Amino acid sequence: MFADQMIGHKLVTKQTGARGRLCNAVYICERKFARREFYLAILMDRTTQSPVIVASSQGGMDIETVAKETPDAIITTKVDINHGVTDDMARNIATELGFSDQCIEDAKETIQKLYKIFKEKDATQIEINPLSETSDHQVLAMDAKLNFDDNAEFRQKEVFGWRDTTQEDADEVKAAE
């Protein structure tokens, strides 16, 4: 019902801006209710040329606003690329974020799995906002943004095969050709 009203029509959201984007697919998933929302990103720090995890207990919001208004709410953890995200590191992040006791281990595993994807798929950014603890105590990535190193395209053919240029700025797509 709603998909018919969206597919083939321009979708205008905060992410698309006023020009909007043509909607050519709708993904349907089970509805979940977030009890708590967190922010978690794994990024490549250009200064140190190593990964860093940026997290906040204030997920579901614009992280730039959180950083500006309540900088103490941001947790930054440097990752040694040779050791990765250890159990203790991931558990500490999950605890500092405020996951309930029954979700700490799931949150730890989720953080470690996200880092594994980051490293194995040559990502430059994995941003989960929100990373949620549901009312039935599941840890779920409710929304995500992933960016990959363009120089790794030869190694990551599957990942780059998922690219949908219809959802990108046409000028940027043309410039990349």
Accessible surface in RSA format (square Angstrom, percent):
REM  Atomic radii and reference values for relative SASA: ProtOr
REM  Chains: A
REM  Algorithm: Lee & Richards
REM  Probe-radius: 1.40
REM  Slices: 20
REM RES _ NUM      All-atoms   Total-Side   Main-Chain    Non-polar    All polar
REM                ABS   REL    ABS   REL    ABS   REL    ABS   REL    ABS   REL
RES MET A   1   168.56  87.3 120.78  79.9  47.78 113.8  95.00  80.8  73.56  97.5
RES PHE A   2   138.70  69.4 136.79  84.7   1.92   5.0 136.79  82.9   1.92   5.5
RES ALA A   3    26.16  24.1  23.03  35.5   3.13   7.1  23.03  32.4   3.13   8.3
RES ASP A   4   115.76  81.1  99.79  99.3  15.97  37.8  28.64  67.4  87.12  86.9
RES GLN A   5   113.02  63.2  94.03  68.7  18.98  45.2  41.49  88.3  71.53  54.2
RES MET A   6    65.02  33.7  60.77  40.2   4.25  10.1  50.54  43.0  14.48  19.2
RES ILE A   7    83.53  47.5  73.09  54.5  10.44  25.2  73.09  52.6  10.44  28.3
RES GLY A   8    50.67  62.5   0.00   N/A  50.67  62.5  28.19  77.4  22.47  50.3
RES HIS A   9   102.68  56.1  99.46  69.1   3.22   8.2  60.91  62.8  41.77  48.6
RES LYS A  10   140.00  68.3 111.69  68.5  28.31  67.4  62.66  56.4  77.34  82.4
RES LEU A  11    70.30  39.1  69.40  49.7   0.89   2.2  70.30  49.4   0.00   0.0
RES VAL A  12    88.08  58.0  61.68  55.8  26.40  63.6  61.68  53.6  26.40  71.6
RES THR A  13    51.34  36.5  37.50  38.0  13.84  33.0  46.40  62.3   4.95   7.5
RES LYS A  14   182.49  89.0 145.57  89.3  36.92  87.9 114.62 103.2  67.88  72.3
RES GLN A  15   155.89  87.2 118.18  86.4  37.72  89.8  65.89 140.3  90.00  68.3
RES THR A  16    35.47  25.2  15.29  15.5  20.18  48.1  18.75  25.2  16.72  25.3
RES GLY A  17    34.58  42.6   0.00   N/A  34.58  42.6  34.20  93.9   0.38   0.8
RES ALA A  18    99.87  91.8  67.31 103.9  32.56  74.1  72.81 102.5  27.06  71.7
RES ARG A  19   183.36  77.0 174.22  88.8   9.14  21.8  82.52 112.8 100.84  61.1
RES GLY A  20     8.99  11.1   0.00   N/A   8.99  11.1   0.00   0.0   8.99  20.1
RES ARG A  21    68.34  28.7  64.00  32.6   4.34  10.3  12.05  16.5  56.29  34.1
RES LEU A  22   102.55  57.1  96.95  69.4   5.61  14.1  96.95  68.1   5.61  15.1
RES CYS A  23    11.41   8.6   5.58   6.2   5.83  13.7   6.16  15.6   5.25   5.7
RES ASN A  24    70.76  48.8  46.68  45.1  24.08  58.0  28.52  68.6  42.25  40.8
RES ALA A  25    49.37  45.4  30.53  47.1  18.83  42.8  33.77  47.6  15.60  41.3
RES VAL A  26    48.33  31.8  21.32  19.3  27.01  65.1  24.58  21.4  23.75  64.4
RES TYR A  27   200.56  93.6 173.11  98.5  27.45  71.4 134.78 101.3  65.78  81.1
RES ILE A  28   152.02  86.5 115.58  86.1  36.44  87.8 118.49  85.3  33.53  91.0
RES CYS A  29   114.01  86.2  85.74  95.6  28.26  66.4  43.48 110.2  70.53  76.0
RES GLU A  30   129.83  74.5 104.83  79.3  25.01  59.5  52.39 101.3  77.44  63.2
RES ARG A  31   184.88  77.6 162.11  82.6  22.78  54.2  65.85  90.0 119.03  72.1
RES LYS A  32    59.87  29.2  40.30  24.7  19.57  46.6  24.38  21.9  35.49  37.8
RES PHE A  33   118.52  59.3 113.85  70.5   4.67  12.2 116.47  70.6   2.05   5.9
RES ALA A  34    41.68  38.3   9.35  14.4  32.32  73.5   9.46  13.3  32.22  85.3
RES ARG A  35   115.80  48.6  85.12  43.4  30.68  73.1  41.90  57.3  73.90  44.8
RES ARG A  36    85.54  35.9  80.06  40.8   5.48  13.1  31.87  43.6  53.67  32.5
RES GLU A  37    71.19  40.9  61.63  46.6   9.56  22.8  15.07  29.2  56.12  45.8
RES PHE A  38     0.00   0.0   0.00   0.0   0.00   0.0   0.00   0.0   0.00   0.0
RES TYR A  39     8.30   3.9   8.30   4.7   0.00   0.0   0.44   0.3   7.86   9.7
RES LEU A  40     0.00   0.0   0.00   0.0   0.00   0.0   0.00   0.0   0.00   0.0
RES ALA A  41     0.00   0.0   0.00   0.0   0.00   0.0   0.00   0.0   0.00   0.0
RES ILE A  42     0.00   0.0   0.00   0.0   0.00   0.0   0.00   0.0   0.00   0.0
RES LEU A  43    51.54  28.7  51.54  36.9   0.00   0.0  51.54  36.2   0.00   0.0
RES MET A  44    65.56  34.0  51.62  34.2  13.93  33.2  50.74  43.1  14.82  19.6
RES ASP A  45    39.12  27.4  32.77  32.6   6.35  15.0  10.43  24.5  28.69  28.6
RES ARG A  46   209.24  87.9 195.92  99.9  13.32  31.7  68.06  93.0 141.19  85.6
RES THR A  47   128.85  91.6  95.04  96.3  33.81  80.6  71.22  95.7  57.62  87.1
RES THR A  48    65.85  46.8  39.13  39.7  26.72  63.7  45.80  61.5  20.05  30.3
RES GLN A  49   127.61  71.4 108.37  79.2  19.24  45.8  51.07 108.7  76.54  58.0
RES SER A  50    24.06  20.3  23.96  32.0   0.10   0.2  15.90  33.9   8.16  11.4
RES PRO A  51     0.68   0.5   0.28   0.3   0.39   1.4   0.28   0.2   0.39   2.4
RES VAL A  52    12.26   8.1  12.26  11.1   0.00   0.0  12.26  10.7   0.00   0.0
RES ILE A  53     0.47   0.3   0.37   0.3   0.10   0.3   0.37   0.3   0.10   0.3
RES VAL A  54    25.46  16.8  25.46  23.1   0.00   0.0  25.46  22.1   0.00   0.0
RES ALA A  55     0.36   0.3   0.36   0.6   0.00   0.0   0.36   0.5   0.00   0.0
RES SER A  56     0.00   0.0   0.00   0.0   0.00   0.0   0.00   0.0   0.00   0.0
RES SER A  57    42.31  35.8  32.90  43.9   9.41  21.7  13.42  28.6  28.89  40.5
RES GLN A  58    58.60  32.8  53.06  38.8   5.54  13.2  24.59  52.3  34.00  25.8
RES GLY A  59     8.71  10.7   0.00   N/A   8.71  10.7   0.00   0.0   8.71  19.5
RES GLY A  60    41.40  51.1   0.00   N/A  41.40  51.1   7.43  20.4  33.97  76.1
RES MET A  61    89.86  46.5  78.69  52.1  11.18  26.6  72.81  61.9  17.05  22.6
RES ASP A  62    63.93  44.8  50.10  49.9  13.83  32.7  21.89  51.5  42.04  41.9
RES ILE A  63    21.89  12.5  20.08  15.0   1.82   4.4  20.10  14.5   1.80   4.9
RES GLU A  64   118.36  68.0 110.39  83.5   7.97  19.0  66.25 128.1  52.11  42.5
RES THR A  65    48.40  34.4  44.97  45.6   3.42   8.2  29.08  39.1  19.32  29.2
RES VAL A  66     1.93   1.3   0.01   0.0   1.92   4.6   1.93   1.7   0.00   0.0
RES ALA A  67    46.86  43.1  38.74  59.8   8.12  18.5  39.04  55.0   7.82  20.7
RES LYS A  68   175.93  85.8 145.84  89.5  30.09  71.6  98.84  89.0  77.09  82.1
RES GLU A  69   123.71  71.0  94.33  71.4  29.38  70.0  35.62  68.9  88.08  71.9
RES THR A  70    60.11  42.8  55.74  56.5   4.36  10.4  59.28  79.6   0.83   1.3
RES PRO A  71    82.98  60.5  74.00  67.5   8.98  32.6  74.38  61.4   8.60  53.4
RES ASP A  72   144.71 101.4 114.71 114.2  30.00  70.9  42.65 100.4 102.06 101.8
RES ALA A  73    19.35  17.8   6.06   9.4  13.29  30.2  16.78  23.6   2.57   6.8
RES ILE A  74    40.06  22.8  21.37  15.9  18.69  45.0  21.37  15.4  18.69  50.7
RES ILE A  75    30.70  17.5  27.16  20.2   3.54   8.5  30.45  21.9   0.25   0.7
RES THR A  76    85.83  61.0  54.17  54.9  31.66  75.5  39.55  53.1  46.28  70.0
RES THR A  77    29.35  20.9  26.28  26.6   3.07   7.3  23.34  31.4   6.01   9.1
RES LYS A  78   139.91  68.3 125.28  76.9  14.63  34.8  74.78  67.3  65.13  69.4
RES VAL A  79     2.42   1.6   0.00   0.0   2.42   5.8   0.58   0.5   1.84   5.0
RES ASP A  80    68.79  48.2  56.28  56.0  12.52  29.6  34.07  80.2  34.73  34.6
RES ILE A  81    73.86  42.0  70.53  52.5   3.33   8.0  70.53  50.8   3.33   9.0
RES ASN A  82   129.12  89.0  94.92  91.7  34.20  82.4  23.36  56.2 105.76 102.2
RES HIS A  83   135.70  74.2 107.95  75.0  27.75  71.0  79.68  82.1  56.01  65.2
RES GLY A  84     9.83  12.1   0.00   N/A   9.83  12.1   8.68  23.8   1.15   2.6
RES VAL A  85    14.75   9.7   0.78   0.7  13.97  33.7   0.78   0.7  13.97  37.9
RES THR A  86    61.07  43.4  54.09  54.8   6.97  16.6  55.42  74.4   5.65   8.5
RES ASP A  87    72.38  50.7  68.26  67.9   4.12   9.7  14.42  33.9  57.95  57.8
RES ASP A  88    96.42  67.5  94.65  94.2   1.77   4.2  25.91  61.0  70.51  70.3
RES MET A  89    39.54  20.5  33.53  22.2   6.01  14.3  38.76  33.0   0.78   1.0
RES ALA A  90     0.00   0.0   0.00   0.0   0.00   0.0   0.00   0.0   0.00   0.0
RES ARG A  91    77.56  32.6  77.56  39.5   0.00   0.0  36.74  50.2  40.82  24.7
RES ASN A  92    86.54  59.7  85.24  82.4   1.30   3.1  15.03  36.2  71.51  69.1
RES ILE A  93     2.96   1.7   2.96   2.2   0.00   0.0   2.96   2.1   0.00   0.0
RES ALA A  94     0.00   0.0   0.00   0.0   0.00   0.0   0.00   0.0   0.00   0.0
RES THR A  95    82.48  58.7  71.34  72.3  11.14  26.6  62.64  84.1  19.84  30.0
RES GLU A  96   109.53  62.9  80.89  61.2  28.64  68.2  36.80  71.2  72.73  59.4
RES LEU A  97     1.97   1.1   0.00   0.0   1.97   5.0   0.00   0.0   1.97   5.3
RES GLY A  98    28.93  35.7   0.00   N/A  28.93  35.7  21.93  60.2   6.99  15.7
RES PHE A  99     9.74   4.9   0.00   0.0   9.74  25.3   0.00   0.0   9.74  27.9
RES SER A 100    22.24  18.8  11.04  14.7  11.20  25.8  22.10  47.1   0.14   0.2
RES ASP A 101   134.52  94.2 114.36 113.8  20.16  47.7  36.73  86.4  97.80  97.5
RES GLN A 102   116.87  65.4  85.04  62.2  31.83  75.8  41.59  88.5  75.28  57.1
RES CYS A 103     0.00   0.0   0.00   0.0   0.00   0.0   0.00   0.0   0.00   0.0
RES ILE A 104    20.08  11.4  20.08  15.0   0.00   0.0  20.08  14.5   0.00   0.0
RES GLU A 105    80.35  46.1  79.86  60.4   0.49   1.2  58.21 112.6  22.15  18.1
RES ASP A 106    65.46  45.9  62.97  62.7   2.50   5.9  11.04  26.0  54.42  54.3
RES ALA A 107     0.00   0.0   0.00   0.0   0.00   0.0   0.00   0.0   0.00   0.0
RES LYS A 108    18.33   8.9  18.33  11.2   0.00   0.0   0.81   0.7  17.52  18.7
RES GLU A 109    77.06  44.2  75.82  57.4   1.24   2.9  18.25  35.3  58.81  48.0
RES THR A 110    29.96  21.3  28.35  28.7   1.61   3.8  16.11  21.6  13.84  20.9
RES ILE A 111     0.00   0.0   0.00   0.0   0.00   0.0   0.00   0.0   0.00   0.0
RES GLN A 112    40.77  22.8  35.41  25.9   5.36  12.8  18.25  38.8  22.52  17.1
RES LYS A 113   129.93  63.4 128.32  78.7   1.61   3.8  81.18  73.1  48.75  51.9
RES LEU A 114    19.26  10.7  19.26  13.8   0.00   0.0  19.26  13.5   0.00   0.0
RES TYR A 115    12.22   5.7  12.22   7.0   0.00   0.0  11.76   8.8   0.46   0.6
RES LYS A 116   118.26  57.7 113.77  69.8   4.49  10.7  63.07  56.8  55.19  58.8
RES ILE A 117    74.45  42.4  73.06  54.4   1.39   3.4  74.45  53.6   0.00   0.0
RES PHE A 118     5.75   2.9   4.38   2.7   1.37   3.6   4.38   2.7   1.37   3.9
RES LYS A 119   110.38  53.8  93.04  57.1  17.34  41.3  60.14  54.1  50.24  53.5
RES GLU A 120    99.59  57.2  79.46  60.1  20.13  47.9  38.76  75.0  60.83  49.7
RES LYS A 121    67.07  32.7  67.07  41.2   0.00   0.0  31.06  28.0  36.01  38.4
RES ASP A 122    32.91  23.1  25.47  25.4   7.44  17.6   8.33  19.6  24.58  24.5
RES ALA A 123     5.69   5.2   0.00   0.0   5.69  13.0   0.00   0.0   5.69  15.1
RES THR A 124    54.35  38.7  49.29  50.0   5.06  12.1  40.88  54.9  13.47  20.4
RES GLN A 125    31.42  17.6  31.42  23.0   0.00   0.0   5.72  12.2  25.70  19.5
RES ILE A 126     0.58   0.3   0.57   0.4   0.01   0.0   0.57   0.4   0.01   0.0
RES GLU A 127    34.48  19.8  33.67  25.5   0.81   1.9   2.14   4.1  32.35  26.4
RES ILE A 128     3.12   1.8   3.12   2.3   0.00   0.0   3.12   2.2   0.00   0.0
RES ASN A 129    36.71  25.3  25.22  24.4  11.49  27.7   7.43  17.9  29.28  28.3
RES PRO A 130    18.60  13.6  18.60  17.0   0.00   0.0  18.60  15.4   0.00   0.0
RES LEU A 131     0.00   0.0   0.00   0.0   0.00   0.0   0.00   0.0   0.00   0.0
RES SER A 132     0.00   0.0   0.00   0.0   0.00   0.0   0.00   0.0   0.00   0.0
RES GLU A 133     0.06   0.0   0.06   0.0   0.00   0.0   0.00   0.0   0.06   0.1
RES THR A 134     0.79   0.6   0.79   0.8   0.00   0.0   0.79   1.1   0.00   0.0
RES SER A 135    71.05  60.0  52.42  70.0  18.63  42.9  34.15  72.7  36.89  51.7
RES ASP A 136    87.02  61.0  63.62  63.3  23.40  55.3  44.42 104.5  42.61  42.5
RES HIS A 137    64.20  35.1  54.15  37.6  10.05  25.7  34.50  35.6  29.70  34.6
RES GLN A 138    69.86  39.1  67.95  49.7   1.92   4.6  21.84  46.5  48.03  36.4
RES VAL A 139    18.94  12.5   0.84   0.8  18.10  43.6   0.84   0.7  18.10  49.1
RES LEU A 140    53.44  29.8  51.37  36.8   2.07   5.2  53.44  37.5   0.00   0.0
RES ALA A 141    55.43  51.0  24.32  37.5  31.11  70.8  24.32  34.2  31.11  82.4
RES MET A 142    70.16  36.3  35.59  23.6  34.57  82.3  20.09  17.1  50.07  66.3
RES ASP A 143    80.88  56.7  74.26  73.9   6.62  15.7  19.60  46.1  61.28  61.1
RES ALA A 144    52.30  48.1  21.33  32.9  30.98  70.5  24.56  34.6  27.74  73.5
RES LYS A 145   111.17  54.2 106.21  65.2   4.96  11.8  59.22  53.3  51.95  55.3
RES LEU A 146    74.01  41.2  50.96  36.5  23.05  57.9  50.96  35.8  23.05  62.0
RES ASN A 147    57.13  39.4  53.39  51.6   3.73   9.0  15.10  36.3  42.03  40.6
RES PHE A 148    44.68  22.4  28.33  17.5  16.35  42.5  28.33  17.2  16.35  46.8
RES ASP A 149    50.29  35.2  47.62  47.4   2.67   6.3   8.49  20.0  41.80  41.7
RES ASP A 150   113.42  79.5 100.83 100.4  12.60  29.8  33.26  78.3  80.16  79.9
RES ASN A 151   124.92  86.1 108.14 104.5  16.77  40.4  30.58  73.6  94.33  91.2
RES ALA A 152     0.16   0.1   0.06   0.1   0.10   0.2   0.10   0.1   0.06   0.2
RES GLU A 153    91.45  52.5  91.38  69.1   0.07   0.2  18.72  36.2  72.73  59.4
RES PHE A 154   134.51  67.3 117.96  73.1  16.55  43.1 119.16  72.2  15.35  43.9
RES ARG A 155   138.10  58.0 108.57  55.3  29.53  70.3  60.27  82.4  77.83  47.2
RES GLN A 156    16.45   9.2  14.21  10.4   2.24   5.3   2.26   4.8  14.20  10.8
RES LYS A 157   145.78  71.1 133.49  81.9  12.29  29.3 105.96  95.4  39.82  42.4
RES GLU A 158   112.91  64.8  97.54  73.8  15.37  36.6  47.70  92.3  65.21  53.2
RES VAL A 159     7.75   5.1   3.27   3.0   4.49  10.8   3.27   2.8   4.49  12.2
RES PHE A 160    35.48  17.7  23.49  14.5  11.99  31.2  25.96  15.7   9.52  27.2
RES GLY A 161    62.65  77.3   0.00   N/A  62.65  77.3  33.53  92.0  29.13  65.2
RES TRP A 162   162.76  65.3 135.96  65.8  26.80  62.9 122.98  65.6  39.78  64.5
RES ARG A 163   116.67  49.0  85.42  43.5  31.24  74.4  39.72  54.3  76.94  46.6
RES ASP A 164    60.30  42.2  49.06  48.8  11.24  26.6  31.41  73.9  28.89  28.8
RES THR A 165    60.49  43.0  52.36  53.1   8.13  19.4  23.18  31.1  37.31  56.4
RES THR A 166    85.07  60.5  63.00  63.9  22.08  52.6  72.38  97.2  12.70  19.2
RES GLN A 167    69.01  38.6  55.40  40.5  13.61  32.4  35.34  75.2  33.67  25.5
RES GLU A 168    58.98  33.9  48.86  37.0  10.12  24.1  31.37  60.7  27.61  22.5
RES ASP A 169    45.81  32.1  41.48  41.3   4.32  10.2  10.45  24.6  35.35  35.3
RES ALA A 170    76.28  70.1  64.13  99.0  12.15  27.6  68.49  96.4   7.79  20.6
RES ASP A 171   113.57  79.6 106.70 106.2   6.87  16.2  30.72  72.3  82.85  82.6
RES GLU A 172   122.15  70.1 114.98  87.0   7.16  17.1  39.23  75.9  82.92  67.7
RES VAL A 173    24.49  16.1  23.73  21.5   0.76   1.8  23.77  20.7   0.72   2.0
RES LYS A 174   155.64  75.9 147.19  90.3   8.46  20.1  90.95  81.9  64.69  68.9
RES ALA A 175    87.85  80.8  49.15  75.8  38.70  88.0  61.98  87.3  25.87  68.5
RES ALA A 176    75.52  69.4  34.53  53.3  41.00  93.3  46.29  65.2  29.23  77.4
RES GLU A 177   167.42  96.1 100.84  76.3  66.58 158.5  73.11 141.4  94.30  77.0
END  Absolute sums over single chains surface
CHAIN  1 A    11764.4       9537.7       2226.7       6206.3       5558.2
END  Absolute sums over all chains
TOTAL         11764.4       9537.7       2226.7       6206.3       5558.2
